[in-house]
């Protein structure tokens, strides 16, 4: 074999070896998925569904928003001692800061976000981010669909990922809905969510401050949280926004479960004030202050100031890292 032939063979061999070495690594990608992708459950029974991440590198925080058919499924509360409906935390990340963990069986949504904090370091590999227990309500196929997924490293930089949706088949129930005594209650609730504020007997107004929930506000005035929601046209009781002025209706709540209590802004039965919107007081330890403009995202803001998106969320009591609004003043820790 001459010199040129031997050289050509060596080059060809090197190309083959390099292709064999690099192709698997290039083909690998991070995937967030519903597991099992195709589940089945009977009406009245439960099914455990995991939200998993596979083949990730240096993961520090994760957030996802999942939708489901609330007519066919409902989320079983993983923490009855806490207000609202929650899902179970996964074991892949150290859940040092839970930015959001809410499920709505009315809207058919699961909103979840967690982050590790020092001294825990980033994790790599595959595992479970969260676990959702669904209960079958009515026959049919219910899609489990990610509306958004966000993975980030310790600097707040987004990690690229694809996501895979799933579905649950519900069976074993009656094919013909049978009216029950519960039907009037369901109808009344549906009507109440669209009742305008003018249809409520208002005892006062409350401007939402950072960290408050409908439950903490309800405790302050001994008023049912769901009535506050219906009086103000709020569909998802887990989502209220700082600066929103809420009409507080006359709807006594008793007994009131233990939990956080908002600071009263008026005295029930007294003069009804209409407070002006307030800007949340920034917490101590802020390196900078940033006023949100249209088009801003927490990820972009975090990169700009060299901060963690999760730390900014925690410092400003932001429970959904996808929800910031123009004019909002953020503390950058």
Secondary structure, DSSP 4 states (H G I P E B T S, - for coil): --HHHHHHHHHHHHHHHHHHHHHHHHH---EEEEESSEEEEEBT-EEEEEEEEEEEEEE-EEEEEEE--TTTEEEPPS-TTSSSB--EE-SSS--SEEEEEEEETTTTEEEEEEE--TTPPPEEEEEEEEEEEEEE-SSEEEEEEEEEEEEE-TTSPEEP-EEE-EEEEEESS-SS----TTHHHHHHHHHHTT--GGGS-EEEEEE--TT--HHHHHHHHTB-HHHHHHHTT-S-TT---TTPEEEEES-B--SPPSS--PPPSS-TTS----PPP-PPPPPS--SEEEE--TT--HHHHHHHHT--HHHHHHHTT-S-TT---TT-EEEE-
